[in-house]
Amino acid sequence: MEPGAVFKDCETCPEMVVIPAGSFKMGDVSGYVMRYAREKPVHEVKIGYSFAVGKYEVTQAEWEDAAMGKIPS
């Protein structure tokens, strides 16, 4: 599937969006001095494969119906 494509695995499944392989900078790139130490050093993260994520957040009700039955988180 092309990056940005939206699909569903079944009629009741959530909409998913294809994310392409690529890279991004992780960490504090602003240079602000008072940031947390865990935000340094800035480094490049590479993801060498495409993947899909849900287009919308999963609500508690959806999670209960799909995975938990009536047992709350």
CHARMM internal coordinates of N, CA and C (Angstrom, degrees):
IC EDIT
DIST 1 N 1 CA 1.4466
DIST 1 CA 1 C 1.5305
ANGL 1 N 1 CA 1 C 109.69
DIST 1 C 2 N 1.2968
ANGL 1 CA 1 C 2 N 114.92
DIHE 1 N 1 CA 1 C 2 N 151.42
DIST 2 N 2 CA 1.4599
ANGL 1 C 2 N 2 CA 121.38
DIHE 1 CA 1 C 2 N 2 CA 179.93
DIST 2 CA 2 C 1.5366
ANGL 2 N 2 CA 2 C 110.69
DIHE 1 C 2 N 2 CA 2 C -76.98
DIST 2 C 3 N 1.3351
ANGL 2 CA 2 C 3 N 117.96
DIHE 2 N 2 CA 2 C 3 N 147.93
DIST 3 N 3 CA 1.4603
ANGL 2 C 3 N 3 CA 120.24
DIHE 2 CA 2 C 3 N 3 CA 175.35
DIST 3 CA 3 C 1.5296
ANGL 3 N 3 CA 3 C 110.90
DIHE 2 C 3 N 3 CA 3 C -55.34
DIST 3 C 4 N 1.3091
ANGL 3 CA 3 C 4 N 116.00
DIHE 3 N 3 CA 3 C 4 N 135.32
DIST 4 N 4 CA 1.4610
ANGL 3 C 4 N 4 CA 121.48
DIHE 3 CA 3 C 4 N 4 CA -179.23
DIST 4 CA 4 C 1.5196
ANGL 4 N 4 CA 4 C 113.79
DIHE 3 C 4 N 4 CA 4 C 89.75
DIST 4 C 5 N 1.3351
ANGL 4 CA 4 C 5 N 116.80
DIHE 4 N 4 CA 4 C 5 N -8.67
DIST 5 N 5 CA 1.4635
ANGL 4 C 5 N 5 CA 119.58
DIHE 4 CA 4 C 5 N 5 CA 179.00
DIST 5 CA 5 C 1.5272
ANGL 5 N 5 CA 5 C 109.61
DIHE 4 C 5 N 5 CA 5 C -64.59
DIST 5 C 6 N 1.3164
ANGL 5 CA 5 C 6 N 116.44
DIHE 5 N 5 CA 5 C 6 N 141.91
DIST 6 N 6 CA 1.4621
ANGL 5 C 6 N 6 CA 122.95
DIHE 5 CA 5 C 6 N 6 CA 178.20
DIST 6 CA 6 C 1.5274
ANGL 6 N 6 CA 6 C 107.60
DIHE 5 C 6 N 6 CA 6 C -109.57
DIST 6 C 7 N 1.3451
ANGL 6 CA 6 C 7 N 115.75
DIHE 6 N 6 CA 6 C 7 N 135.01
DIST 7 N 7 CA 1.4634
ANGL 6 C 7 N 7 CA 119.22
DIHE 6 CA 6 C 7 N 7 CA -179.28
DIST 7 CA 7 C 1.5195
ANGL 7 N 7 CA 7 C 110.06
DIHE 6 C 7 N 7 CA 7 C -149.35
DIST 7 C 8 N 1.3215
ANGL 7 CA 7 C 8 N 114.91
DIHE 7 N 7 CA 7 C 8 N 166.04
DIST 8 N 8 CA 1.4613
ANGL 7 C 8 N 8 CA 122.78
DIHE 7 CA 7 C 8 N 8 CA 174.18
DIST 8 CA 8 C 1.5163
ANGL 8 N 8 CA 8 C 107.23
DIHE 7 C 8 N 8 CA 8 C -131.48
DIST 8 C 9 N 1.3346
ANGL 8 CA 8 C 9 N 117.42
DIHE 8 N 8 CA 8 C 9 N 138.91
DIST 9 N 9 CA 1.4578
ANGL 8 C 9 N 9 CA 121.20
DIHE 8 CA 8 C 9 N 9 CA 177.90
DIST 9 CA 9 C 1.5213
ANGL 9 N 9 CA 9 C 112.61
DIHE 8 C 9 N 9 CA 9 C -77.43
DIST 9 C 10 N 1.3152
ANGL 9 CA 9 C 10 N 117.36
DIHE 9 N 9 CA 9 C 10 N -23.13
DIST 10 N 10 CA 1.4576
ANGL 9 C 10 N 10 CA 122.02
DIHE 9 CA 9 C 10 N 10 CA 178.47
DIST 10 CA 10 C 1.5265
ANGL 10 N 10 CA 10 C 108.18
DIHE 9 C 10 N 10 CA 10 C -155.20
DIST 10 C 11 N 1.3092
ANGL 10 CA 10 C 11 N 117.39
DIHE 10 N 10 CA 10 C 11 N 172.00
DIST 11 N 11 CA 1.4652
ANGL 10 C 11 N 11 CA 121.12
DIHE 10 CA 10 C 11 N 11 CA -176.56
DIST 11 CA 11 C 1.5241
ANGL 11 N 11 CA 11 C 113.05
DIHE 10 C 11 N 11 CA 11 C -61.72
DIST 11 C 12 N 1.3246
ANGL 11 CA 11 C 12 N 117.13
DIHE 11 N 11 CA 11 C 12 N -36.46
DIST 12 N 12 CA 1.4620
ANGL 11 C 12 N 12 CA 120.36
DIHE 11 CA 11 C 12 N 12 CA -178.93
DIST 12 CA 12 C 1.5247
ANGL 12 N 12 CA 12 C 113.10
DIHE 11 C 12 N 12 CA 12 C -97.36
DIST 12 C 13 N 1.3156
ANGL 12 CA 12 C 13 N 117.87
DIHE 12 N 12 CA 12 C 13 N -0.54
DIST 13 N 13 CA 1.4682
ANGL 12 C 13 N 13 CA 122.44
DIHE 12 CA 12 C 13 N 13 CA 179.73
DIST 13 CA 13 C 1.5296
ANGL 13 N 13 CA 13 C 110.39
DIHE 12 C 13 N 13 CA 13 C -74.50
DIST 13 C 14 N 1.3334
ANGL 13 CA 13 C 14 N 116.82
DIHE 13 N 13 CA 13 C 14 N 155.28
DIST 14 N 14 CA 1.4656
ANGL 13 C 14 N 14 CA 119.41
DIHE 13 CA 13 C 14 N 14 CA 178.35
DIST 14 CA 14 C 1.5240
ANGL 14 N 14 CA 14 C 111.78
DIHE 13 C 14 N 14 CA 14 C -72.30
DIST 14 C 15 N 1.3318
ANGL 14 CA 14 C 15 N 116.15
DIHE 14 N 14 CA 14 C 15 N 155.13
DIST 15 N 15 CA 1.4521
ANGL 14 C 15 N 15 CA 120.62
DIHE 14 CA 14 C 15 N 15 CA 174.67
DIST 15 CA 15 C 1.5253
ANGL 15 N 15 CA 15 C 109.09
DIHE 14 C 15 N 15 CA 15 C -69.82
DIST 15 C 16 N 1.3258
ANGL 15 CA 15 C 16 N 115.56
DIHE 15 N 15 CA 15 C 16 N 138.34
DIST 16 N 16 CA 1.4592
ANGL 15 C 16 N 16 CA 122.25
DIHE 15 CA 15 C 16 N 16 CA 179.46
DIST 16 CA 16 C 1.5240
ANGL 16 N 16 CA 16 C 108.85
DIHE 15 C 16 N 16 CA 16 C -120.46
DIST 16 C 17 N 1.3422
ANGL 16 CA 16 C 17 N 116.47
DIHE 16 N 16 CA 16 C 17 N 152.35
DIST 17 N 17 CA 1.4596
ANGL 16 C 17 N 17 CA 122.19
DIHE 16 CA 16 C 17 N 17 CA 178.96
DIST 17 CA 17 C 1.5259
ANGL 17 N 17 CA 17 C 107.97
DIHE 16 C 17 N 17 CA 17 C -122.97
DIST 17 C 18 N 1.3247
ANGL 17 CA 17 C 18 N 116.86
DIHE 17 N 17 CA 17 C 18 N 134.16
DIST 18 N 18 CA 1.4578
ANGL 17 C 18 N 18 CA 122.23
DIHE 17 CA 17 C 18 N 18 CA 179.66
DIST 18 CA 18 C 1.5291
ANGL 18 N 18 CA 18 C 109.52
DIHE 17 C 18 N 18 CA 18 C -79.78
DIST 18 C 19 N 1.3335
ANGL 18 CA 18 C 19 N 115.65
DIHE 18 N 18 CA 18 C 19 N 126.60
DIST 19 N 19 CA 1.4642
ANGL 18 C 19 N 19 CA 123.33
DIHE 18 CA 18 C 19 N 19 CA 177.43
DIST 19 CA 19 C 1.5303
ANGL 19 N 19 CA 19 C 107.15
DIHE 18 C 19 N 19 CA 19 C -106.43
DIST 19 C 20 N 1.3388
ANGL 19 CA 19 C 20 N 118.49
DIHE 19 N 19 CA 19 C 20 N 127.75
DIST 20 N 20 CA 1.4678
ANGL 19 C 20 N 20 CA 120.04
DIHE 19 CA 19 C 20 N 20 CA -177.21
DIST 20 CA 20 C 1.5204
ANGL 20 N 20 CA 20 C 112.25
DIHE 19 C 20 N 20 CA 20 C -77.35
DIST 20 C 21 N 1.3220
ANGL 20 CA 20 C 21 N 115.63
DIHE 20 N 20 CA 20 C 21 N 161.09
DIST 21 N 21 CA 1.4581
ANGL 20 C 21 N 21 CA 121.46
DIHE 20 CA 20 C 21 N 21 CA 171.10
DIST 21 CA 21 C 1.5218
ANGL 21 N 21 CA 21 C 107.94
DIHE 20 C 21 N 21 CA 21 C -61.15
DIST 21 C 22 N 1.3135
ANGL 21 CA 21 C 22 N 116.40
DIHE 21 N 21 CA 21 C 22 N 152.74
DIST 22 N 22 CA 1.4561
ANGL 21 C 22 N 22 CA 119.03
DIHE 21 CA 21 C 22 N 22 CA 178.69
DIST 22 CA 22 C 1.5108
ANGL 22 N 22 CA 22 C 111.56
DIHE 21 C 22 N 22 CA 22 C 170.70
DIST 22 C 23 N 1.3265
ANGL 22 CA 22 C 23 N 116.37
DIHE 22 N 22 CA 22 C 23 N -161.19
DIST 23 N 23 CA 1.4533
ANGL 22 C 23 N 23 CA 121.39
DIHE 22 CA 22 C 23 N 23 CA -179.38
DIST 23 CA 23 C 1.5272
ANGL 23 N 23 CA 23 C 109.75
DIHE 22 C 23 N 23 CA 23 C -144.89
DIST 23 C 24 N 1.3379
ANGL 23 CA 23 C 24 N 114.82
DIHE 23 N 23 CA 23 C 24 N 160.86
DIST 24 N 24 CA 1.4624
ANGL 23 C 24 N 24 CA 120.98
DIHE 23 CA 23 C 24 N 24 CA 177.43
DIST 24 CA 24 C 1.5185
ANGL 24 N 24 CA 24 C 108.54
DIHE 23 C 24 N 24 CA 24 C -154.09
DIST 24 C 25 N 1.3207
ANGL 24 CA 24 C 25 N 116.27
DIHE 24 N 24 CA 24 C 25 N 161.26
DIST 25 N 25 CA 1.4638
ANGL 24 C 25 N 25 CA 122.32
DIHE 24 CA 24 C 25 N 25 CA 176.85
DIST 25 CA 25 C 1.5200
ANGL 25 N 25 CA 25 C 108.52
DIHE 24 C 25 N 25 CA 25 C -88.79
DIST 25 C 26 N 1.3303
ANGL 25 CA 25 C 26 N 117.07
DIHE 25 N 25 CA 25 C 26 N 126.58
DIST 26 N 26 CA 1.4555
ANGL 25 C 26 N 26 CA 122.20
DIHE 25 CA 25 C 26 N 26 CA 178.53
DIST 26 CA 26 C 1.5224
ANGL 26 N 26 CA 26 C 108.25
DIHE 25 C 26 N 26 CA 26 C -109.60
DIST 26 C 27 N 1.3200
ANGL 26 CA 26 C 27 N 116.69
DIHE 26 N 26 CA 26 C 27 N 132.91
DIST 27 N 27 CA 1.4513
ANGL 26 C 27 N 27 CA 121.98
DIHE 26 CA 26 C 27 N 27 CA 178.76
DIST 27 CA 27 C 1.5134
ANGL 27 N 27 CA 27 C 110.80
DIHE 26 C 27 N 27 CA 27 C 123.72
DIST 27 C 28 N 1.3142
ANGL 27 CA 27 C 28 N 115.48
DIHE 27 N 27 CA 27 C 28 N -176.78
DIST 28 N 28 CA 1.4542
ANGL 27 C 28 N 28 CA 121.49
DIHE 27 CA 27 C 28 N 28 CA -178.17
DIST 28 CA 28 C 1.5179
ANGL 28 N 28 CA 28 C 109.72
DIHE 27 C 28 N 28 CA 28 C -83.79
DIST 28 C 29 N 1.3080
ANGL 28 CA 28 C 29 N 116.96
DIHE 28 N 28 CA 28 C 29 N 104.85
DIST 29 N 29 CA 1.4665
ANGL 28 C 29 N 29 CA 121.67
DIHE 28 CA 28 C 29 N 29 CA -179.50
DIST 29 CA 29 C 1.5284
ANGL 29 N 29 CA 29 C 111.95
DIHE 28 C 29 N 29 CA 29 C -93.78
DIST 29 C 30 N 1.3417
ANGL 29 CA 29 C 30 N 117.95
DIHE 29 N 29 CA 29 C 30 N -1.21
DIST 30 N 30 CA 1.4643
ANGL 29 C 30 N 30 CA 120.48
DIHE 29 CA 29 C 30 N 30 CA -176.24
DIST 30 CA 30 C 1.5184
ANGL 30 N 30 CA 30 C 112.90
DIHE 29 C 30 N 30 CA 30 C -76.38
DIST 30 C 31 N 1.3331
ANGL 30 CA 30 C 31 N 117.20
DIHE 30 N 30 CA 30 C 31 N -24.43
DIST 31 N 31 CA 1.4509
ANGL 30 C 31 N 31 CA 120.54
DIHE 30 CA 30 C 31 N 31 CA -177.48
DIST 31 CA 31 C 1.5196
ANGL 31 N 31 CA 31 C 113.55
DIHE 30 C 31 N 31 CA 31 C 83.28
DIST 31 C 32 N 1.3205
ANGL 31 CA 31 C 32 N 117.75
DIHE 31 N 31 CA 31 C 32 N 1.89
DIST 32 N 32 CA 1.4583
ANGL 31 C 32 N 32 CA 121.78
DIHE 31 CA 31 C 32 N 32 CA 179.84
DIST 32 CA 32 C 1.5262
ANGL 32 N 32 CA 32 C 109.69
DIHE 31 C 32 N 32 CA 32 C -62.80
DIST 32 C 33 N 1.3149
ANGL 32 CA 32 C 33 N 118.42
DIHE 32 N 32 CA 32 C 33 N 130.37
DIST 33 N 33 CA 1.4610
ANGL 32 C 33 N 33 CA 123.78
DIHE 32 CA 32 C 33 N 33 CA -172.12
DIST 33 CA 33 C 1.5248
ANGL 33 N 33 CA 33 C 113.21
DIHE 32 C 33 N 33 CA 33 C -68.98
DIST 33 C 34 N 1.3143
ANGL 33 CA 33 C 34 N 118.84
DIHE 33 N 33 CA 33 C 34 N -34.46
DIST 34 N 34 CA 1.4621
ANGL 33 C 34 N 34 CA 121.92
DIHE 33 CA 33 C 34 N 34 CA -172.05
DIST 34 CA 34 C 1.5269
ANGL 34 N 34 CA 34 C 113.82
DIHE 33 C 34 N 34 CA 34 C -88.09
DIST 34 C 35 N 1.3040
ANGL 34 CA 34 C 35 N 119.00
DIHE 34 N 34 CA 34 C 35 N 22.11
DIST 35 N 35 CA 1.4669
ANGL 34 C 35 N 35 CA 121.51
DIHE 34 CA 34 C 35 N 35 CA 178.22
DIST 35 CA 35 C 1.5242
ANGL 35 N 35 CA 35 C 110.42
DIHE 34 C 35 N 35 CA 35 C -76.35
DIST 35 C 36 N 1.3056
ANGL 35 CA 35 C 36 N 116.22
DIHE 35 N 35 CA 35 C 36 N 166.56
DIST 36 N 36 CA 1.4569
ANGL 35 C 36 N 36 CA 121.45
DIHE 35 CA 35 C 36 N 36 CA 177.19
DIST 36 CA 36 C 1.5225
ANGL 36 N 36 CA 36 C 110.96
DIHE 35 C 36 N 36 CA 36 C -71.17
DIST 36 C 37 N 1.3222
ANGL 36 CA 36 C 37 N 117.16
DIHE 36 N 36 CA 36 C 37 N 144.88
DIST 37 N 37 CA 1.4632
ANGL 36 C 37 N 37 CA 121.95
DIHE 36 CA 36 C 37 N 37 CA 179.84
DIST 37 CA 37 C 1.5246
ANGL 37 N 37 CA 37 C 110.99
DIHE 36 C 37 N 37 CA 37 C -61.11
DIST 37 C 38 N 1.3356
ANGL 37 CA 37 C 38 N 117.38
DIHE 37 N 37 CA 37 C 38 N -30.29
DIST 38 N 38 CA 1.4694
ANGL 37 C 38 N 38 CA 119.96
DIHE 37 CA 37 C 38 N 38 CA -178.14
DIST 38 CA 38 C 1.5292
ANGL 38 N 38 CA 38 C 112.16
DIHE 37 C 38 N 38 CA 38 C -68.69
DIST 38 C 39 N 1.3372
ANGL 38 CA 38 C 39 N 117.45
DIHE 38 N 38 CA 38 C 39 N -10.06
DIST 39 N 39 CA 1.4656
ANGL 38 C 39 N 39 CA 120.98
DIHE 38 CA 38 C 39 N 39 CA 178.77
DIST 39 CA 39 C 1.5284
ANGL 39 N 39 CA 39 C 111.81
DIHE 38 C 39 N 39 CA 39 C -90.46
DIST 39 C 40 N 1.3154
ANGL 39 CA 39 C 40 N 117.08
DIHE 39 N 39 CA 39 C 40 N 4.13
DIST 40 N 40 CA 1.4577
ANGL 39 C 40 N 40 CA 122.21
DIHE 39 CA 39 C 40 N 40 CA 179.76
DIST 40 CA 40 C 1.5187
ANGL 40 N 40 CA 40 C 108.54
DIHE 39 C 40 N 40 CA 40 C -123.05
DIST 40 C 41 N 1.2779
ANGL 40 CA 40 C 41 N 120.60
DIHE 40 N 40 CA 40 C 41 N 155.47
DIST 41 N 41 CA 1.4532
ANGL 40 C 41 N 41 CA 125.38
DIHE 40 CA 40 C 41 N 41 CA -8.73
DIST 41 CA 41 C 1.5277
ANGL 41 N 41 CA 41 C 110.48
DIHE 40 C 41 N 41 CA 41 C -78.97
DIST 41 C 42 N 1.3026
ANGL 41 CA 41 C 42 N 116.09
DIHE 41 N 41 CA 41 C 42 N 156.13
DIST 42 N 42 CA 1.4606
ANGL 41 C 42 N 42 CA 120.18
DIHE 41 CA 41 C 42 N 42 CA 173.27
DIST 42 CA 42 C 1.5203
ANGL 42 N 42 CA 42 C 106.62
DIHE 41 C 42 N 42 CA 42 C -65.91
DIST 42 C 43 N 1.3207
ANGL 42 CA 42 C 43 N 115.72
DIHE 42 N 42 CA 42 C 43 N 133.79
DIST 43 N 43 CA 1.4649
ANGL 42 C 43 N 43 CA 118.85
DIHE 42 CA 42 C 43 N 43 CA 179.55
DIST 43 CA 43 C 1.5230
ANGL 43 N 43 CA 43 C 109.94
DIHE 42 C 43 N 43 CA 43 C -144.16
DIST 43 C 44 N 1.3081
ANGL 43 CA 43 C 44 N 115.28
DIHE 43 N 43 CA 43 C 44 N 156.26
DIST 44 N 44 CA 1.4550
ANGL 43 C 44 N 44 CA 121.00
DIHE 43 CA 43 C 44 N 44 CA -179.92
DIST 44 CA 44 C 1.5213
ANGL 44 N 44 CA 44 C 109.71
DIHE 43 C 44 N 44 CA 44 C -86.12
DIST 44 C 45 N 1.3167
ANGL 44 CA 44 C 45 N 115.60
DIHE 44 N 44 CA 44 C 45 N 132.89
DIST 45 N 45 CA 1.4587
ANGL 44 C 45 N 45 CA 122.21
DIHE 44 CA 44 C 45 N 45 CA 176.25
DIST 45 CA 45 C 1.5203
ANGL 45 N 45 CA 45 C 107.29
DIHE 44 C 45 N 45 CA 45 C -111.21
DIST 45 C 46 N 1.3241
ANGL 45 CA 45 C 46 N 116.12
DIHE 45 N 45 CA 45 C 46 N 127.75
DIST 46 N 46 CA 1.4618
ANGL 45 C 46 N 46 CA 120.83
DIHE 45 CA 45 C 46 N 46 CA 179.36
DIST 46 CA 46 C 1.5193
ANGL 46 N 46 CA 46 C 109.08
DIHE 45 C 46 N 46 CA 46 C -112.86
DIST 46 C 47 N 1.3236
ANGL 46 CA 46 C 47 N 115.53
DIHE 46 N 46 CA 46 C 47 N 133.07
DIST 47 N 47 CA 1.4608
ANGL 46 C 47 N 47 CA 121.90
DIHE 46 CA 46 C 47 N 47 CA 174.57
DIST 47 CA 47 C 1.5211
ANGL 47 N 47 CA 47 C 105.36
DIHE 46 C 47 N 47 CA 47 C -117.65
DIST 47 C 48 N 1.3128
ANGL 47 CA 47 C 48 N 116.11
DIHE 47 N 47 CA 47 C 48 N 113.42
DIST 48 N 48 CA 1.4516
ANGL 47 C 48 N 48 CA 121.74
DIHE 47 CA 47 C 48 N 48 CA -170.68
DIST 48 CA 48 C 1.5201
ANGL 48 N 48 CA 48 C 115.23
DIHE 47 C 48 N 48 CA 48 C -89.96
DIST 48 C 49 N 1.3078
ANGL 48 CA 48 C 49 N 117.71
DIHE 48 N 48 CA 48 C 49 N 16.28
DIST 49 N 49 CA 1.4616
ANGL 48 C 49 N 49 CA 120.69
DIHE 48 CA 48 C 49 N 49 CA -178.66
DIST 49 CA 49 C 1.5255
ANGL 49 N 49 CA 49 C 108.85
DIHE 48 C 49 N 49 CA 49 C -147.38
DIST 49 C 50 N 1.3150
ANGL 49 CA 49 C 50 N 116.67
DIHE 49 N 49 CA 49 C 50 N 155.03
DIST 50 N 50 CA 1.4599
ANGL 49 C 50 N 50 CA 119.72
DIHE 49 CA 49 C 50 N 50 CA 174.80
DIST 50 CA 50 C 1.5264
ANGL 50 N 50 CA 50 C 108.39
DIHE 49 C 50 N 50 CA 50 C -84.96
DIST 50 C 51 N 1.3152
ANGL 50 CA 50 C 51 N 115.38
DIHE 50 N 50 CA 50 C 51 N 157.28
DIST 51 N 51 CA 1.4669
ANGL 50 C 51 N 51 CA 121.06
DIHE 50 CA 50 C 51 N 51 CA 178.88
DIST 51 CA 51 C 1.5200
ANGL 51 N 51 CA 51 C 108.40
DIHE 50 C 51 N 51 CA 51 C -152.36
DIST 51 C 52 N 1.3066
ANGL 51 CA 51 C 52 N 117.16
DIHE 51 N 51 CA 51 C 52 N 174.68
DIST 52 N 52 CA 1.4627
ANGL 51 C 52 N 52 CA 120.92
DIHE 51 CA 51 C 52 N 52 CA -179.41
DIST 52 CA 52 C 1.5177
ANGL 52 N 52 CA 52 C 109.62
DIHE 51 C 52 N 52 CA 52 C -124.20
DIST 52 C 53 N 1.3242
ANGL 52 CA 52 C 53 N 114.97
DIHE 52 N 52 CA 52 C 53 N 146.01
DIST 53 N 53 CA 1.4691
ANGL 52 C 53 N 53 CA 121.64
DIHE 52 CA 52 C 53 N 53 CA 175.24
DIST 53 CA 53 C 1.5258
ANGL 53 N 53 CA 53 C 108.01
DIHE 52 C 53 N 53 CA 53 C -130.53
DIST 53 C 54 N 1.3083
ANGL 53 CA 53 C 54 N 115.41
DIHE 53 N 53 CA 53 C 54 N 159.99
DIST 54 N 54 CA 1.4558
ANGL 53 C 54 N 54 CA 119.93
DIHE 53 CA 53 C 54 N 54 CA 177.98
DIST 54 CA 54 C 1.5229
ANGL 54 N 54 CA 54 C 110.89
DIHE 53 C 54 N 54 CA 54 C -64.13
DIST 54 C 55 N 1.3138
ANGL 54 CA 54 C 55 N 116.55
DIHE 54 N 54 CA 54 C 55 N 138.16
DIST 55 N 55 CA 1.4558
ANGL 54 C 55 N 55 CA 121.39
DIHE 54 CA 54 C 55 N 55 CA 179.69
DIST 55 CA 55 C 1.5279
ANGL 55 N 55 CA 55 C 111.06
DIHE 54 C 55 N 55 CA 55 C -69.90
DIST 55 C 56 N 1.3116
ANGL 55 CA 55 C 56 N 117.05
DIHE 55 N 55 CA 55 C 56 N -31.54
DIST 56 N 56 CA 1.4587
ANGL 55 C 56 N 56 CA 122.76
DIHE 55 CA 55 C 56 N 56 CA -179.00
DIST 56 CA 56 C 1.5195
ANGL 56 N 56 CA 56 C 109.52
DIHE 55 C 56 N 56 CA 56 C -126.05
DIST 56 C 57 N 1.3260
ANGL 56 CA 56 C 57 N 116.37
DIHE 56 N 56 CA 56 C 57 N 156.95
DIST 57 N 57 CA 1.4550
ANGL 56 C 57 N 57 CA 120.03
DIHE 56 CA 56 C 57 N 57 CA 177.38
DIST 57 CA 57 C 1.5240
ANGL 57 N 57 CA 57 C 110.01
DIHE 56 C 57 N 57 CA 57 C -65.74
DIST 57 C 58 N 1.3197
ANGL 57 CA 57 C 58 N 116.23
DIHE 57 N 57 CA 57 C 58 N 154.74
DIST 58 N 58 CA 1.4619
ANGL 57 C 58 N 58 CA 121.93
DIHE 57 CA 57 C 58 N 58 CA 178.07
DIST 58 CA 58 C 1.5225
ANGL 58 N 58 CA 58 C 107.58
DIHE 57 C 58 N 58 CA 58 C -92.16
DIST 58 C 59 N 1.3128
ANGL 58 CA 58 C 59 N 116.53
DIHE 58 N 58 CA 58 C 59 N 126.43
DIST 59 N 59 CA 1.4642
ANGL 58 C 59 N 59 CA 120.17
DIHE 58 CA 58 C 59 N 59 CA 179.06
DIST 59 CA 59 C 1.5259
ANGL 59 N 59 CA 59 C 109.79
DIHE 58 C 59 N 59 CA 59 C -82.81
DIST 59 C 60 N 1.3171
ANGL 59 CA 59 C 60 N 115.54
DIHE 59 N 59 CA 59 C 60 N 162.75
DIST 60 N 60 CA 1.4632
ANGL 59 C 60 N 60 CA 120.54
DIHE 59 CA 59 C 60 N 60 CA 176.55
DIST 60 CA 60 C 1.5263
ANGL 60 N 60 CA 60 C 110.47
DIHE 59 C 60 N 60 CA 60 C -58.30
DIST 60 C 61 N 1.3241
ANGL 60 CA 60 C 61 N 117.62
DIHE 60 N 60 CA 60 C 61 N -42.21
DIST 61 N 61 CA 1.4670
ANGL 60 C 61 N 61 CA 121.48
DIHE 60 CA 60 C 61 N 61 CA -179.50
DIST 61 CA 61 C 1.5274
ANGL 61 N 61 CA 61 C 111.07
DIHE 60 C 61 N 61 CA 61 C -62.59
DIST 61 C 62 N 1.3312
ANGL 61 CA 61 C 62 N 117.30
DIHE 61 N 61 CA 61 C 62 N -42.27
DIST 62 N 62 CA 1.4642
ANGL 61 C 62 N 62 CA 120.39
DIHE 61 CA 61 C 62 N 62 CA 178.48
DIST 62 CA 62 C 1.5210
ANGL 62 N 62 CA 62 C 110.96
DIHE 61 C 62 N 62 CA 62 C -64.12
DIST 62 C 63 N 1.3331
ANGL 62 CA 62 C 63 N 116.99
DIHE 62 N 62 CA 62 C 63 N -41.63
DIST 63 N 63 CA 1.4664
ANGL 62 C 63 N 63 CA 120.99
DIHE 62 CA 62 C 63 N 63 CA 179.78
DIST 63 CA 63 C 1.5205
ANGL 63 N 63 CA 63 C 110.13
DIHE 62 C 63 N 63 CA 63 C -64.17
DIST 63 C 64 N 1.3277
ANGL 63 CA 63 C 64 N 117.42
DIHE 63 N 63 CA 63 C 64 N -44.36
DIST 64 N 64 CA 1.4584
ANGL 63 C 64 N 64 CA 120.52
DIHE 63 CA 63 C 64 N 64 CA 178.75
DIST 64 CA 64 C 1.5170
ANGL 64 N 64 CA 64 C 111.21
DIHE 63 C 64 N 64 CA 64 C -60.60
DIST 64 C 65 N 1.3318
ANGL 64 CA 64 C 65 N 117.14
DIHE 64 N 64 CA 64 C 65 N -46.00
DIST 65 N 65 CA 1.4619
ANGL 64 C 65 N 65 CA 120.95
DIHE 64 CA 64 C 65 N 65 CA -178.93
DIST 65 CA 65 C 1.5249
ANGL 65 N 65 CA 65 C 111.84
DIHE 64 C 65 N 65 CA 65 C -64.02
DIST 65 C 66 N 1.3334
ANGL 65 CA 65 C 66 N 116.71
DIHE 65 N 65 CA 65 C 66 N -41.41
DIST 66 N 66 CA 1.4589
ANGL 65 C 66 N 66 CA 120.65
DIHE 65 CA 65 C 66 N 66 CA -173.56
DIST 66 CA 66 C 1.5151
ANGL 66 N 66 CA 66 C 113.72
DIHE 65 C 66 N 66 CA 66 C -83.11
DIST 66 C 67 N 1.3311
ANGL 66 CA 66 C 67 N 117.92
DIHE 66 N 66 CA 66 C 67 N -36.24
DIST 67 N 67 CA 1.4577
ANGL 66 C 67 N 67 CA 119.07
DIHE 66 CA 66 C 67 N 67 CA -169.76
DIST 67 CA 67 C 1.5113
ANGL 67 N 67 CA 67 C 115.50
DIHE 66 C 67 N 67 CA 67 C -126.89
DIST 67 C 68 N 1.3039
ANGL 67 CA 67 C 68 N 117.13
DIHE 67 N 67 CA 67 C 68 N -32.06
DIST 68 N 68 CA 1.4643
ANGL 67 C 68 N 68 CA 119.57
DIHE 67 CA 67 C 68 N 68 CA -169.48
DIST 68 CA 68 C 1.5148
ANGL 68 N 68 CA 68 C 114.51
DIHE 67 C 68 N 68 CA 68 C -106.52
DIST 68 C 69 N 1.3010
ANGL 68 CA 68 C 69 N 118.30
DIHE 68 N 68 CA 68 C 69 N -8.86
DIST 69 N 69 CA 1.4518
ANGL 68 C 69 N 69 CA 118.74
DIHE 68 CA 68 C 69 N 69 CA -172.57
DIST 69 CA 69 C 1.5091
ANGL 69 N 69 CA 69 C 108.92
DIHE 68 C 69 N 69 CA 69 C 68.30
DIST 69 C 70 N 1.2858
ANGL 69 CA 69 C 70 N 119.16
DIHE 69 N 69 CA 69 C 70 N -128.70
DIST 70 N 70 CA 1.4568
ANGL 69 C 70 N 70 CA 120.99
DIHE 69 CA 69 C 70 N 70 CA 179.70
DIST 70 CA 70 C 1.5288
ANGL 70 N 70 CA 70 C 112.20
DIHE 69 C 70 N 70 CA 70 C -107.91
DIST 70 C 71 N 1.3289
ANGL 70 CA 70 C 71 N 117.21
DIHE 70 N 70 CA 70 C 71 N 18.81
DIST 71 N 71 CA 1.4674
ANGL 70 C 71 N 71 CA 121.53
DIHE 70 CA 70 C 71 N 71 CA 176.27
DIST 71 CA 71 C 1.5238
ANGL 71 N 71 CA 71 C 107.84
DIHE 70 C 71 N 71 CA 71 C -91.86
DIST 71 C 72 N 1.3298
ANGL 71 CA 71 C 72 N 118.94
DIHE 71 N 71 CA 71 C 72 N 111.57
DIST 72 N 72 CA 1.4691
ANGL 71 C 72 N 72 CA 119.77
DIHE 71 CA 71 C 72 N 72 CA -179.03
DIST 72 CA 72 C 1.5389
ANGL 72 N 72 CA 72 C 111.41
DIHE 71 C 72 N 72 CA 72 C -66.68
DIST 72 C 73 N 1.3015
ANGL 72 CA 72 C 73 N 115.29
DIHE 72 N 72 CA 72 C 73 N 164.46
DIST 73 N 73 CA 1.4587
ANGL 72 C 73 N 73 CA 121.27
DIHE 72 CA 72 C 73 N 73 CA -176.21
DIST 73 CA 73 C 1.5265
ANGL 73 N 73 CA 73 C 111.36
DIHE 72 C 73 N 73 CA 73 C -58.17
END
COOR INIT
IC SEED 1 N 1 CA 1 C
IC BUILD
